[in-house]
C-alpha cells in the first residue's frame, strides 16, 4: 500500500500568451472611439476576384473591447478574437502597434481650417 506523503501532484500551468503568440490576431486602424470601452477597427486587405483575377481592396469592420480606453482614432492596433462580450463585440485589444492619434488630430484640424 502507498503511503500519503501530504504532497499534492504538480500541475502544469500554461504560460501566459505573449501578444505575438495570440492566435487569429489582426492588425487594423481605429476608426471610431465614440463609445466607452469599445472601438471600431477597420482591417483592410486585398482579395483576388474569382473570375477576373484582379486584386480588389476590401475591408472588415470589427467592434473591439478596449478595457482601459487606451486607443484613439487613427491608432494602429492588434486585435484578437474572444468570447462574445455583447451582440456585436467579439474582439479584444491586444496592443497598440503605433500611436497615430496625434497625427490624425492634426490632419482634422487642418481640414477644418480649410473649410
C-alpha positions as CSV (number, residue, x, y, z in Angstrom):
1,X,0.0,0.0,0.0
2,X,1.2,3.5,-0.8
3,X,1.5,6.0,2.0
4,X,0.2,9.5,1.7
5,X,3.1,12.0,1.9
6,X,0.9,15.1,2.0
7,X,2.3,16.4,-1.2
8,X,0.0,17.5,-4.0
9,X,0.8,16.3,-7.5
10,X,2.5,19.0,-9.6
11,X,0.1,20.7,-12.0
12,X,1.3,22.2,-15.2
13,X,0.1,25.8,-15.9
14,X,0.1,27.0,-19.4
15,X,2.3,30.1,-19.7
16,X,0.5,33.4,-20.3
17,X,0.3,34.0,-24.1
18,X,2.6,36.8,-25.3
19,X,0.9,39.3,-27.7
20,X,2.8,37.8,-30.6
21,X,1.6,34.3,-29.6
22,X,-2.1,35.1,-29.7
23,X,-3.8,33.1,-32.4
24,X,-6.0,34.7,-35.0
25,X,-4.8,38.3,-34.4
26,X,-5.4,41.0,-37.0
27,X,-3.9,44.5,-37.4
28,X,-6.2,47.4,-38.2
29,X,-6.7,51.1,-37.7
30,X,-9.1,52.6,-35.1
31,X,-12.0,54.3,-37.0
32,X,-14.1,55.4,-34.0
33,X,-13.7,55.8,-30.3
34,X,-17.0,57.4,-29.5
35,X,-18.2,54.6,-27.1
36,X,-16.8,53.8,-23.7
37,X,-14.5,50.7,-23.8
38,X,-15.4,50.0,-27.4
39,X,-13.5,50.8,-30.6
40,X,-14.4,50.3,-34.2
41,X,-11.4,48.9,-36.0
42,X,-11.0,48.7,-39.8
43,X,-9.0,45.8,-41.2
44,X,-8.1,46.3,-44.8
45,X,-6.9,43.5,-47.1
46,X,-6.6,42.6,-50.8
47,X,-8.8,39.8,-52.2
48,X,-8.5,38.2,-55.6
49,X,-11.6,38.4,-57.8
50,X,-12.8,34.9,-58.5
51,X,-13.5,35.4,-62.2
52,X,-11.1,38.2,-63.4
53,X,-8.2,37.6,-61.1
54,X,-7.7,41.3,-60.3
55,X,-6.9,42.1,-56.7
56,X,-9.7,44.2,-55.0
57,X,-9.2,46.3,-51.9
58,X,-11.7,45.2,-49.2
59,X,-12.2,45.9,-45.6
60,X,-13.7,44.4,-42.5
61,X,-15.1,46.4,-39.6
62,X,-14.6,44.9,-36.1
63,X,-16.1,46.1,-32.8
64,X,-13.2,45.7,-30.3
65,X,-13.3,45.7,-26.5
66,X,-10.7,48.2,-25.1
67,X,-10.8,47.9,-21.3
68,X,-8.5,50.9,-20.5
69,X,-9.8,53.2,-23.3
70,X,-6.2,53.4,-24.4
71,X,-6.6,53.7,-28.2
72,X,-7.7,56.7,-30.1
73,X,-8.9,57.4,-33.7
74,X,-6.0,56.7,-36.2
75,X,-4.0,54.3,-34.0
76,X,-2.8,51.1,-35.5
77,X,-3.9,48.3,-33.1
78,X,-3.6,44.5,-32.9
79,X,-6.9,42.7,-32.0
80,X,-7.6,39.1,-31.2
81,X,-10.9,37.1,-31.1
82,X,-12.5,36.4,-27.8
83,X,-15.8,35.3,-26.3
84,X,-18.8,37.4,-27.2
85,X,-18.9,40.5,-24.9
86,X,-22.0,42.0,-26.5
87,X,-24.2,41.5,-29.5
88,X,-21.5,42.7,-32.0
89,X,-18.3,42.8,-29.9
90,X,-16.3,39.6,-30.3
91,X,-12.8,41.0,-30.4
92,X,-10.4,42.4,-27.8
93,X,-7.5,44.8,-28.0
94,X,-4.1,43.1,-27.6
95,X,-1.8,46.0,-28.1
96,X,-1.4,49.4,-29.7
97,X,1.2,48.9,-32.5
98,X,1.6,52.6,-33.4
99,X,0.0,55.7,-32.0
100,X,-1.1,57.9,-34.8
101,X,-3.9,59.7,-33.0
102,X,-1.9,62.9,-32.7
103,X,-1.3,62.9,-36.5
104,X,-4.9,62.2,-37.2
105,X,-6.0,65.1,-34.9
106,X,-3.6,67.5,-36.7
107,X,-5.0,66.4,-40.1
108,X,-8.6,67.0,-38.9
109,X,-7.7,70.5,-37.6
110,X,-6.1,71.4,-40.9
111,X,-9.1,70.2,-42.8
112,X,-11.4,72.3,-40.5
113,X,-9.3,75.4,-41.1
114,X,-9.5,74.9,-44.9
115,X,-13.3,74.6,-44.8
